[in-house]
Amino acid sequence: MVTGYIGMRDMVEARKLFDQMPKRDVMSWNTILHGYAINGDVEACERLFEDVPERNVFSWNGLNGGYARNECFLEVLDAFRRMLIDGNVRPNDATLVTVLSSCARLGALDLGKWVHVYAENYGYKGNVYVGNALIDLYAKCGLIKNAVDVFKSMDKKDLISWNTIIGGLAMHGRGADALDLFCQMKTGRVIPDGITFIGVLCACTHMGLVEDGIAYFQSMIDEYSIEPQTEHYGCMVDLLARAGLLPQALNFVKKMPMEADAVIWAALLGACRVYKNVEFAELALEQLIELEPKNPANFVMLANIYGDLGRWKDVARLKVAMRDTGYKKVPGCSLVEVNDHVVEFYSLDERHPETKEIYGALRGLTKLLISCGYIPDLQELGQGD
């Protein structure tokens, strides 16, 4: 009954029934904990976890799963450290996968490496789920060689293993290696899915292989009966646009069976800056204004194109239009790992207790860059005054 209410997303009735149970074992506690987690109530999940009289690994995984589903990745790492310090329960493969995935999202490479060693020491070296999470971690943190090494060391690989490494190689500009692995995948009779082809098409984009990309896109439909999604069309538009084939890219957008989203139009707008095509850029911006009227970053991109061409009156006009939206460009955010902890920084952030020392170091680096001949590009349009 409790599980039924959870499935219906009625946590009020689920909790009421749970509270009425005369005898509650660890499984019943974990069930309601999992319910709060999948329904997005992180605070209730935390409170219940503290009340669990006897926690097992599924209790910890329920808490971590709740954090991960709600993108509270820093909390996942904190809970994992607490679990290790507590020492009563040993993490299982599901725990390690959640932690590794959080490390990948945060760029917490050092902690991820430590978890890698921990996993091998406790018998998870051949675990396909942990292996997949490690490939994803190393790919997202810039160590693609490590990702390839993990992939090669895996005796058992599933579709996610192939998709993750192909996507990682493509993301790092190693398109030839990604396409070679795709061939190996087909030779090994592993049937690709839509995610596989996103990686393949991205590989073609980075290598400028327009004809190959078109052929792969068509084979996805003809050979594997995979219906292209918005992401696949986006890859094709990006492929054509980056190659300078802007009319073909726009024609591809018009022929899509669904409405193009903001990502597709932004890709076209970005390519317009590279090739300084104002006509297509203005068209893309019109669409973006309809889709994202509150996003000033789109105005910034077109303004930069105008700036590159010396059209300063148009730059000023766009800055006014951007100001009239009433929204400011979201400041850039970076994550830095220091002593196994991840610190979040925003542009012009002054929240850190060592702000003075940090900005002092940045000023020193700027002076060093200028002394080496670096000249900042002052034509870039930021937030605007």
MIGU-107285 format. One record per residue: residue in three letters; x, y, z of N, C-alpha, C in turn. Coordinates in pm, whole numbers, plus 50000, padded with zeros to 5 digits. Atoms other than C-alpha are relative to their C-alpha. Layout:
BEGIN
ALAXYZXYZXYZ...
This chain:
BEGIN
MET500834987950000500005000050000500875012750000VAL499104988449994502805024350089500635002149863THR499374999250132504535016349759499015005249896GLY501034995450092501255022049575499795015050008TYR500164985649982500805056649724501225007649945ILE498774993750051504435064849640499945000749848GLY500125000350145503815054249281499025010349948MET501004989950037500835077949273500475014050040ARG499394987449956503115105549411499205006550114ASP500764995049885500885108749718500784996650128MET499145002749885503505110949991499305002850134VAL500754997249877501005124850245499334987250050GLU500665012449963498965092650243501004988850027ALA498965010249979502095071150213500605001450139ARG499404997749868503575087250524498984997050112LYS501045002649900500245084950711499884984950027LEU500095014549987500065047750642501254994450067PHE498735004349940503735043550734499995002550151ASP500044996649857503185061051069499044990950078GLN500985008749933500255037751144500484985550010MET499525013949998502315006051090500434996250141PRO499625003949864502624987251422501454995750011LYS498625004549999505984972751327500675004549870ARG499334994950119508404989951094501434994749997ASP498645005250014511484971450973500805009349909VAL499124991450078514424985850782499495001549857MET500524999250137512734977750449498895010449989SER501084990050004509674998750534500565014150012TRP499344986949989511905027850642500625004049866ASN499354997150128513855025250316498985003049890THR501044997750101510635024050113499505014350005ILE500514986349988509315056850249501125010149970LEU498844991550031512825071850224500155001549848HIS499925000050146512945061949859498865008149939GLY501154992450048509485077049813500255015050002TYR499674985749992510595111149934501065003649895ALA498914997350094513695108449714499485001449857ILE500464999650139511885100649387498955010749977ASN500994989450014509235126949458500595013950022GLY499314987149997511835154249498499985007550131ASP500044993249871511325162249867501294996850076VAL498685002849943514975163649970500005002250151GLU500004997049857514335179450310499324989150081ALA500705010949931511815152750411500854987349997CYS499115011650013514245126350287501115000750104GLU498944998149901517005140850506499494997750142ARG500555001349864514765143050814499704985450033LEU500335014049976513555107350774501254991650017PHE498745007649991517085094550720500585000850141GLU499474998249864518125108851057499214991850102ASP500855007549907515225090151220500094984949982VAL499925014450026516015056151065500804993450113PRO499315005849883516905034351368501184991149963GLU498925009150041519055009451179500195001149849ARG499764997550142520545019850847500804988849936ASN499175009150079521794996150581500445007549873VAL499474993350118523405003550244498895006149915PHE501114994750078519985008850084499475013050060SER500384987449936519225035950340500905011349949TRP499054990050048522375054650242499795002849851ASN500234998150143521665048849873498725007849974GLY501244992350014518145062549919500255014850019LEU499664986049976519535094650065500815005749884ASN499144995350111522245097649798499225001049870GLY500814999650120519745089449526499095012349997GLY500824987949991517475117349648500805012449968TYR499134988650031520355141949638500305000649850ALA499585000350141521455130749291498845003649907ARG501154997050087517955131949140499665014850000ASN500304985849989517615167649259501245008849980GLU498764993050037521125177249142500705006650119CYS499274995449882522435182149496501314991950009PHE498835008750013525805167749398501035002050112LEU499104997749887527845184249673499534992150122GLU500565007549888525505168249926500264985049986VAL499675014250022526105134249765501404997050052LEU498625002249956529825137649829500125000950152ASP499964998649854529265149450186499414987550068ALA500635011949943526935119950256500914987849986PHE499075011250021529485095750109501135000450102ARG498944998749899532215109250337499474996050138ARG500615003449872529865106250632499804985050012MET500205014450002529065070350534501304992650030LEU498705006449977532755061350528500475002150144ILE499604997149862533405078350862499194991950098ASP500895007949914530395061151016500504985650011GLY499315012950001531985028250913499154987750023ASN500845011649971529005005950993499504993149873VAL500525005450127527945001050631501015002749890ARG499064998550111530174994850331499245003649872PRO500664996350126529235011750000499944988149903ASN500075010150105528024989049719500185006749864ASP499754994350132528234993949343499075011649969ALA500944989050024525115015849335500485012950068THR499464988349928526665038849597501135006349920LEU498824995050071529895041749400499625006749869VAL500444994050126528085048849073499425013950024THR500584986949968526095077249233501085010150035VAL498914991049959529245092149387500865003749879LEU499184997250119531265089049064499275009349903SER500794991350089528455104948863499975014250054SER499984986749938528355133849111501365006549983CYS498654994950023532125137749087500155005049856ALA499944996150141531765139148708499285013249977ARG500774987750018529105166348728500695012050063LEU499344989149929531185186848971501445002249956GLY498594999150037534595180548814500914996550115ALA499215003849882535805165349143500894988149965LEU499185010850055538555145348976500784992550108ASP499175006649897540745138449282499184990150082LEU500865009149925537875123649480499574988249912GLY500385010650092536795104049174501104989749984LYS498865009350008540275089049144500104991550125TRP499965007449873540165079549511498934989150000VAL501095009850006536805062249457500374988649904HIS499555010250095538335043949159500884989750071VAL499115009049926541065029449381499214992150104TYR500855006649898538525021749655499204988749935ALA500825010050070536325003149404500824987749964GLU499155011350037539204981649284500424992050122ASN499575006949877540324973749639498884991650063TYR501115007149939536844962149737499214991549901GLY500565010250089536164939249442499085004849890TYR500894995050105534394961849193500745003049870LYS499204997150120537124962148927499294995649873GLY500675005050120535084941348682498545003949991ASN501414996349998531754957548765499695009749885VAL500274992050119530254971248444499395013550033TYR500634987249965528204998348620501035009950054VAL498924991449948531195011948811500945004049886GLY499144997150115533285009348492499415011049913ASN500674989750081530745029848297500085013750067ALA499944987449926530685056348570501415005849996LEU498614995450007534495058048564500335005749863ILE499784994850136534555062548185499415014049989ASP500694987050004532055091048221500775010450080LEU499244990949915534055106848505501245005149929TYR498744995950062537385106948323499775007849872ALA500304992750123535835118447995499595014350031LYS500494986749967534045147748158501045008550070CYS498964992549929537095157348364501265002049916GLY498884997050090539415158848062501054989349985LEU498995010650010541345126348110499474988849911ILE500605009650092540135108447800500844987349989LYS499155011950005543145085047803499624990350112ASN500445008449888542095072348146498674993349969ALA501305005650037538565067548013500184988349904VAL499735010750096539895046847723500624987950069ASP499355011049926542075026347960498964991950080VAL501065007049925539055018348180499144991749905PHE500825007150099537025008847873500704987349952LYS499265011650050539734985747743500174989250106SER499795009749891540154969348084498744992350035MET501275006449965536474959648104499794987349919ASP500265012750068535904922848026498584999649944LYS501394999650045532174928947999499605014649975LYS500434986550036530804959347819498534999449956ASP501374999250049527204969447765499865012049907LEU500224989050094525634995047533500425013550060ILE499624987449933526195022747790501515001949996SER498544999250007529925014647793500435005849866TRP499654995450134530165019347416499545014549978ASN500524986450020527985050547415500835010450074THR499264990549917529945067047695501385002949942ILE498654997850053533375061747540499955006849863ILE500124993550132532235071347187499675014750018GLY500354986149972530595102947321501155007850060GLY498854993449937533655110847534501085003349900LEU498994997650103536065107147244499585011249906ALA500514989450088533855128847023500105013750067MET499964987649924533645155447295501415005750008HIS498604995749989537445156447314500665002049864GLY499464997550132537845161146940500694988249935ARG499375012050057539055125646880498964992349918GLY501065005450083536475119346612500374987049931ALA499575012150071538515093546423499944987950091ASP500045011249903538875072046736498574996250034ALA501415002649970535165075746810499354991949888LEU500595007150114534195064346461500604986049985ASP499375013250003536705035846478499344990750102LEU500685008149898535095023646801498584996649958PHE501355002950049531685026546640500034988149903CYS499845011450092532905002846367500244987150079GLN499755011849916534234978946635498714995550069MET501265002949933530904981046811499084992049907LYS500855007050096529024970546497500564986249967THR499375013050027531554942946428499714990150112GLY500305008449885530924929746778498514997350018ARG501445002450002527204928746697499265006450118VAL500704992049900526284954546958499135009949923ILE500934991650077523204972446826499985014250059PRO499994986249950523525010446855498595005250023ASP501284993449978520735032546983500135014849965GLY499984985950033519885069146948501155007550064ILE498894993249931522495079747204501334997249930THR498795003350075525195061447009500185009649883PHE499904991650120524395081746700500225014750033ILE499664986349959524555114546892501515001450009GLY498544999949992528185105946971500644999449863VAL499465001550135528835095446611499875013049921LEU500224987550073527325127146466500875011350056CYS499104990049939529295148546715501434998049952ALA498665003050052532465130846600500165005549859CYS499964994750136531655139746241500065015350001THR499994985449990531005175946345501395005350031HIS498674995349961534405179746512501034997849890MET499065002850109536135165046207499585006649869GLY500474993750123534075184245951499584990249894LEU500375010450096532895151945789498515001249966VAL501394997150031529695165345639499324988149931GLU500625011050075529015137345389499864987550086ASP500085011749911529825110245645498895001950103GLY501054997249902527545127045899498614997849941ILE501295001950067524675127745652499724985149979ALA500155014550023525305090845570499654992750130TYR500305006349871525315080945939498585003250044PHE501364995849964522125100845999498974991649924GLN500945007750081520425082745713500014985250038SER499915014149961521725048545823499274997350131MET500725001249874520275054546168498524997149974ILE501405001750035516855056446004499784987149922ASP500225011150093517245030545730500414986450056GLU499475012849953519365003645899499504996050138TYR500325003349860518355006446264498595004650041SER501394995849973514825021046240499895008950124ILE500004990649887515715047946493499425013249951GLU500624987350037513465078346471500825011650056PRO499174988949952515615109846490499245009050097GLN500574990849902514965131746792500595013949979THR499504986250012515595168846838501525000650010GLU498545000049981519145161046956500744996049872HIS499355004350124519975143146629499925011049894TYR500134988850095518615171546418500945011450041GLY499094989649952520585195546637501444997149959CYS498655003950043523785176146564500215002749852MET499884997950144523105177846191500075014949965VAL499964985550023522405215246199501365005450040ASP498674995849953525615220346399501084995849901LEU499045005250098527555198746150500045008749875LEU500084991950122526345218645849500435014450026ALA499704986049970526625252446018501495002150025ARG498564998549973530165247046146500844998949874ALA499295001650128531195236845795499765012049908GLY500264988150080529935270545670498834998549905LEU501145002450089526935255345494498725005150066LEU501124994049926524495279545656498664998749928PRO501295002050067521785278245383499484985850016GLN500405014049984521785240145402499544997250144ALA500375001849860521645241645782498605005450026LEU501314994049982518655265045773498924991749931ASN500955008550073516955243245514499704987250078PHE500175011949918517515213245742499055002750116VAL500894996049890515825231946027498555000649952LYS501364998450053512825239945809499334986749969LYS500555013050036512415203345712499804990750120MET500175008249880512445190446069498534997250026PRO501415003249972509225172346168499495006350129MET500414993249878509225190746501500595014249999GLU499484986449990509845226846600501434999850054ALA498614999149951513525235346641500015006850136ASP499934993949867514445243147001501085010650004ALA499044989049985516655270847136501434995549977VAL498635005050019519775248947129500374999949852ILE499755000650144519465244046752500205014049942TRP499864986450051518925280846680501265006850054ALA498774994449943521785290146915501244994649927ALA498895005750077524095266346724500155007149867LEU499974992850127523145283446401500515014350020LEU499564986349969523645317746560501515000450027GLY498565000549971527085307546688500824998649874ALA499285001850127528165296146342499965012949918CYS500114987450074526925329146199501095009850041ARG498934991049957529505347146408501324996049936VAL498765004850061532315325246276500095004649856TYR500014996750143531275332145917499465014049972LYS500424986150010530065367845987498805001949907ASN501214999450082526655361745831498895006650082VAL500974992349922524355389045966498574995849967GLU501375003350041521285378945764499464987850073PHE500435012249933521105343845908499995001950152ALA499924997549855522105356346254498745007250048GLU501214992749961519175380746264498784990949997LEU501105009550008516815353146156500014990550121ALA499875009049884518155329946428499585007150128LEU500354992549880517795357146690498485001950012GLU501454998749997514145362846593499354987650061GLN500545012549946513455326346666500334998350148LEU499585001449860515435326946991499225009250092ILE500794990649919513535357347115498624994250030GLU501295006449978510295337947068500104988550101LEU499835011849914511675307047245500525003750138GLU499384995949872513725324447516499985015250013PRO500084985449995512465360247551500755006250117LYS499354994649882514155363847888501504996950005ASN498585003750003517615352047779500825010649926PRO499244989350066519875382247711501254995049928ALA498795005350065522765359647602499844999449849ASN500225000650144521155356547259500295013549935PHE499694986750050521355394347210501515002349997VAL498554998449991524995393047318500684994049879MET499385006850113525865368447042499885008349872LEU500194992050121524345389746763500755013350012ALA499264987549980525835421346915501494998049972ASN498605002950027529255404946897500264998949850ILE499865000850146528685397646527500035014249942TYR499994986150043527795434246472501325006750034GLY498734994149958530895444146669501154995749912ASP498945005050089533125421946455500005007449866LEU500124993150128531805440546150500035015350015GLY499914985649976532145474946311498675007349993ARG501334993850007528385481346314499575004150141TRP500164996349860528405499746646498625005550033LYS501384995349975524965516046604499084988150028ASP500815012049978523455481346579500344993650135VAL499605005149868525475470646887499245007750108ALA500694991749901524005500047082498504997050002ARG501435003150008520495491846958499684986950073LEU500245012849935520805456047079500205000850150LYS499784998449856522175466647417498745006050066VAL501244994249949519035487947463498904989450005ALA501015010650005516835458847355500224989850110MET499675009649895518655436047596499625005650138ARG500344993749873518185460947880498495000450019ASP501464999049992514475463947798499364986750040THR500565012949958513995426747864499884999350152GLY500054999949854514625434448231500804989050065TYR499225011149947516935404748267501475001949970LYS498564999250019520665402948311500564986349966LYS499325012550036522995377048171500464992850126VAL499625007849882523545349148424501534999650009PRO498545000049988527105352148562500584986049983GLY499335012850018529565324948471500334993450133CYS499765007549877530115297748730501094989749977SER498945010050008533185276148793500044992050130LEU499835008749884533835247049027501464996150010VAL498605003149977537275241949178500114990050114GLU499825010149897538355211349375501265003150080VAL498884996949910540565219449676499914991150123ASN499965008949883541545193649939498764991350011ASP501145009350006538795169249833498665006850023HIS501274992849990536145196549860499845008649875VAL500284992250120534465214249569499485013750040VAL500384986249969534195252149586499405006249875GLU500714993950112531745271149364500305015049994PHE499724985850019532665305349219499145005549888TYR500694992850106530545329949023500885011649954SER499274988450049531855358348810499835011650098LEU499974988849905532825387449038499524996150139ASP500455005349870532055365549340500905005150112GLU499234995349885533115378949680499584992750128ARG500515007149883531585352549908501084992050072HIS498995008749942534735332049967500805007450107PRO499264993249892536605339650294501405004549958GLU498664995950046539885342450099499915008049870THR500244992350122538475366049834501185009049965LYS498914990550025541285391549874501204992949939GLU498855007550052544005365449817499744994649859ILE500365005650131542145350049521500105010749891TYR499944989450100541725383149338501435005449984GLY498594996050011545325391949417500764990649905ALA499375009850089546435359649246499555002149856LEU500524997750136544185367248947500665012249936ARG499334988050053545695402148910501444996849961GLY498635003950033549155386648919500064992149871LEU500055007950123548195361748647499735008849878THR500304990950110546745389848433501245007849958LYS498754992750030549985409748459500984991049928LEU499095009550063551955378748368499614997449855LEU500485002250137549775372448060500315011949910ILE499744987850079550115408547944501495001249970SER498554999250022553895407047991500484990149895CYS499665010150102553915376447763499395003149863GLY500544995950130552115395447487498524998449982TYR501455001850012548485387547561499305013549992ILE500784987850015546085414647440498524996450012PRO501415003549982542515412647574499145005549887ASP500934995950105539675414647320498915008650063LEU500914990849935537825445547436498715002149920GLN501214998650079535235442647159498914990450046GLU501005009449952533525413847337498965007250083LEU501064993649924530165424647473499634991650118GLY500355007649881529505414447828498545002550035GLN501374998249954526435421648035499405013149951GLY500514986950037526135457247923499885008750121ASP500094990649887526005488448134498565002750036
